């Protein structure tokens, strides 16, 4: 562990009680509040400092950089408020709690970035077309370099907190803090160049660059914030952990069709568990309830388990399934299948039923064509098949 990371850890431990219990909702809230207040205090001090030297020097780029700090301040205030609201318990009007406020924070951040970018752009263009001289002194550069060091440390401290609790809102705030170094270095370069070449319009051009950067960040943060609000796909790590947790319950052979709703402070999980029919109905029901209970303990929130009886297959049915599995190799966009079964249509004919898992991002019209082509191939290659009934697993189930 580096010296700076060790210092960040010691400081966080002093500020956050029960520091290591990151799965606890209240501890997670404390992380967000500490990260937000660190940003608030630093932004107020640095804004006052930069605005002061900006007014003294008359540099529009330094003033623009100071206004950029106001967006940092707003972001940090929003971060604190969002975590306080997130910690509120569920109500009758909000039965899933307020956890998704954590995703709202980066969206509001993006709006502030857009507003700041437009305002700074306007002032900078004025300096480009109607340039005025600014007062330059060497101490100005050293003061700006000092602000870079402060912001770089702050970005690393907030990133450390965000990674500890895996919070996109905190990490987004840290990324915003981190770009201050790039912007201030650009401002310093503009000030030195403008002074050396006696060309004050450079100050305006630097301001325009800062403005464009803020607009770009507003777009990226807004895009990243909207995805979880709309309902994003669960990560591979979450899916792996759900499968491992469910399969650790005695009697569960495997699970499929996992659906995950992330509400920030809680998960709603549903899935199908494959359980041997040899257990009997009562025992199968008990196994599924044990599975639900285990997932609630690990993830919190709620879990719903639909039990799928695994039937004992005769050699004849197993032979048909092996043929079916071989035919699936002709369809590279089919990832897997489950719930394979044979239904008697008549003494001479059979119906094949199965659930099919496809790769992601397939158009609906292609899905229907895959079902049609697979059915045609199965009927042509496997004797005595009347027809096939295939259910395509939804894109939000895994």
PyMOL commands that set and color helices and strands:
alter all, ss='L'
color gray80, all
select helices_A, chain A and resi 3-15+25-57+60-86+101-129+138-165+168-197+201-230+236-247+277-279+281-299+315-330+364-381
alter helices_A, ss='H'
color red, helices_A
select strands_A, chain A and resi 252-262+267-276+302-310+334-344+350-358+385-392
alter strands_A, ss='S'
color yellow, strands_A
deselect
rebuild
show_as cartoon
